[in-house]
Amino acid sequence: MRVTVEDALTNPGIAACIQVQSEDIAKVPLDLKKRTDAGYEPATDHPLYALLKFGPAPWLAPYKWRKPMAHATLARGNHYSRTWWSESGRLAKITPIQHGRTNVRWAGDGEPFFDVSSVTGTERGLTWQDVIHIAYRESDDGAENGGSLGVSPIMQNKETVALMLAAERFAALFFGNGAKPSVVLQYDKKLPNDEVAARIRAGIERVYSGIDNKWKVAILELGMTMKEMTGDPSTSQLIETRKYGAEQACTMYRTPPHKIGLLERSTNNNIEHQSIDYVTGPISALAKSIESAITTACLTPEERVIYKVEHNLDGLMRGDLLSRYRAYAIGRQWGWLSVNKVLNRENENEIGPEGDEYLVPLNMVPAGDTTNDDSPSEQKPGKQGAGAWTPTAFRGFNPNDMSASRPLRKSALVGPTGEPLFIN
């Protein structure tokens, strides 16, 4: 069976896996950040920041550019976008290139050059700064001189995809025929010629086949009898084969089954862990492919030291309301989350400068800090001279250590019969 990407996308399992991943990667923020002494902050001074955040071109919203980009990458293995630079050397806009219009060539040292065709002609020899090339499952197959190209999972698994398509076509034909099996016309004599046989066959097919012809009466001639051939979909395991195909699609794209509606083996606990693995696995890998491709084409080698392109995948990792609030409480109490940071993660407005304050547990001090160490040889500040208060060293009480070497101290407490009580 001939397998193409267009045919494969008619399979519900494959189409669902690609749709889920392309939608998830397109809906999370994609930002350009700049290195500072305090860490990284939004690089609002760079033209790439606005293109990623507000749209790569005046007529393109970020989601409308990034979702087809991810879809083409997952389905076909490669996606190309054109970068446009102003005369002053600033990045002006980014536009997607339709699939099939880009040809890649590699120089002797592996540097890629792109030939992009359009209705107005072909641009030849575009450099890696003119084209954003996003590759999925990169391989050197089909490339030269150390270059690489993306590989489509559909083309990698043609036989598996062919089985899925065959099962779908069989189901469509079976139910398109009114879920009736094939028939055989029996005749104990030889038909006069092939034309008579073709006419009889066409007449029976015209009346008998098709879901719209159910309950119609077929008229036989020459003493023929009609016999139905047995055909049971359960015997051919049609339902199991189609379900297995959906599971194989999840394997091809490393997508948890519950993401495409396969919930037979899913529970609340394993869905949560599968979702975490989904973000840290295939989604994170796809994000890195997109980030590295944009970084290579849109930032100079000098700028890459200062700037970085990064997806914020925290939105895909968010748990339920109670779990999030518990995590915020822990971060707030232990001093690494402020009120404003919590509000930003919840897409709420900040409360002002007081929201930037951090809490520090009073019973915790930095390692090596001796400012609060009350040793016997030291006196409290302001308590010098005679009568100064000298603290005793703190010693924890261990009820399992009641050795006789430790002196007993008399106590003013007495027992119920008047006997003195001693405290070790």
Salt bridges, closest charged atoms under 4 A:
GLU6 OE2 - ARG76 NH2 3.00
ASP24 OD1 - LYS27 NZ 3.23
ASP24 OD2 - LYS259 NZ 3.59
ASP45 OD2 - LYS34 NZ 3.42
ASP115 OD2 - ARG105 NE 2.86
ASP115 OD2 - ARG124 NH1 3.93
GLU123 OE2 - ARG82 NH2 3.04
GLU168 OE1 - ARG242 NH2 3.04
GLU221 OE2 - ARG199 NH1 3.22
GLU264 OE2 - LYS243 NZ 2.80
GLU291 OE1 - LYS288 NZ 3.52
GLU291 OE2 - HIS311 ND1 2.91
GLU303 OE2 - HIS46 NE2 3.11
GLU310 OE1 - LYS33 NZ 3.29
GLU310 OE1 - LYS308 NZ 3.58
GLU346 OE1 - ARG318 NH2 3.20
GLU346 OE2 - ARG324 NE 2.86
ASP374 OD1 - LYS380 NZ 2.90
